[in-house]
Amino acid sequence: MSINEIALSGVAHDLLDLRFTPAGIPVIEFSLRHRSVQAEAGHSRQVELDLPAIAFGALARRLAEDAPKTPIMARGFLARRSLRSTRVVLHARDIEYQ
């Protein structure tokens, strides 16, 4: 079995407007800004990144209604943005506000 799971804390920012797929499913795109200190090879490393993310359904509606820049824990999986793209996007399945 292959595993594709990610949990990443950060702040949701650059939220685009809520839109709908042709099938009527709500979708919102945003960026998850993460900052932390990680141990690597016995040393501390400062980590900063912005990960493009997307949410669908009720989760998308919730993100659109809640204030941006709130600390969250996003859980989901990584996938290409589209069939023709090599850009990686976090597909959020669950978000906890911290």
VMD Tcl script that draws the C-alpha trace (Angstrom):
set ca {
  {0.00 0.00 0.00}
  {1.32 3.45 -0.85}
  {0.96 6.34 1.59}
  {0.25 9.96 0.71}
  {-0.65 11.78 3.92}
  {0.47 15.14 5.21}
  {-0.23 17.15 8.35}
  {1.14 20.67 8.37}
  {0.50 23.57 10.70}
  {0.54 27.13 9.51}
  {-1.56 30.12 8.63}
  {-4.02 30.18 5.74}
  {-3.44 33.21 3.55}
  {-4.01 34.38 -0.01}
  {-7.46 32.81 0.02}
  {-9.14 33.15 -3.35}
  {-12.89 33.67 -3.60}
  {-15.08 30.63 -3.09}
  {-16.03 29.19 -6.46}
  {-17.92 26.14 -7.67}
  {-16.93 23.26 -9.91}
  {-19.14 22.48 -12.95}
  {-20.78 19.84 -10.72}
  {-21.65 22.53 -8.15}
  {-19.07 21.55 -5.52}
  {-17.65 24.48 -3.55}
  {-13.86 24.91 -3.88}
  {-11.38 27.37 -2.43}
  {-7.69 27.78 -3.14}
  {-5.28 29.18 -0.57}
  {-1.70 29.02 0.58}
  {-0.54 27.48 3.85}
  {2.35 29.47 5.33}
  {4.44 27.26 7.63}
  {7.33 28.26 9.91}
  {9.14 25.94 12.34}
  {12.49 24.74 13.61}
  {13.33 21.15 12.63}
  {16.17 18.85 13.66}
  {18.28 17.60 10.76}
  {21.61 15.74 11.00}
  {21.96 16.78 14.63}
  {21.41 20.47 13.95}
  {18.46 22.85 14.14}
  {17.14 24.14 10.86}
  {14.75 27.05 10.36}
  {12.00 26.01 7.95}
  {9.76 28.49 6.13}
  {7.49 27.60 3.23}
  {4.28 28.48 1.48}
  {2.42 25.42 0.22}
  {-0.40 25.89 -2.29}
  {-3.56 24.20 -1.03}
  {-7.14 23.53 -2.05}
  {-10.27 22.45 -0.20}
  {-13.62 21.21 -1.46}
  {-17.16 20.92 -0.13}
  {-18.12 21.96 3.40}
  {-14.46 22.50 4.27}
  {-14.15 25.07 1.46}
  {-17.25 26.90 2.74}
  {-15.85 26.93 6.28}
  {-12.52 28.37 5.12}
  {-14.28 31.06 3.07}
  {-16.32 32.16 6.10}
  {-13.55 32.09 8.71}
  {-11.04 34.87 9.03}
  {-7.77 34.35 7.16}
  {-4.44 34.38 8.98}
  {-5.77 32.10 11.71}
  {-3.35 29.33 12.79}
  {-4.55 25.96 11.50}
  {-3.50 22.33 11.24}
  {-4.27 21.04 7.75}
  {-4.38 17.32 7.00}
  {-4.70 15.86 3.54}
  {-2.71 14.54 0.60}
  {-0.39 15.89 -2.08}
  {-1.28 15.85 -5.77}
  {-0.41 17.68 -8.96}
  {-2.46 20.80 -9.55}
  {-3.79 19.30 -12.79}
  {-2.99 16.54 -15.27}
  {-0.74 18.90 -17.25}
  {0.98 20.50 -14.27}
  {3.92 19.34 -12.18}
  {3.12 21.83 -9.39}
  {2.27 20.11 -6.09}
  {-0.83 21.15 -4.12}
  {-2.05 20.08 -0.69}
  {-5.61 18.77 -0.96}
  {-6.96 19.50 2.51}
  {-9.37 16.91 3.90}
  {-9.51 18.29 7.45}
  {-8.61 21.58 9.09}
  {-8.39 22.26 12.82}
  {-8.24 25.83 14.06}
  {-5.60 26.28 16.73}
}
mol new
graphics top color blue
foreach p $ca { graphics top sphere $p radius 0.5 }
foreach p [lrange $ca 0 end-1] q [lrange $ca 1 end] { graphics top cylinder $p $q radius 0.2 }
display resetview
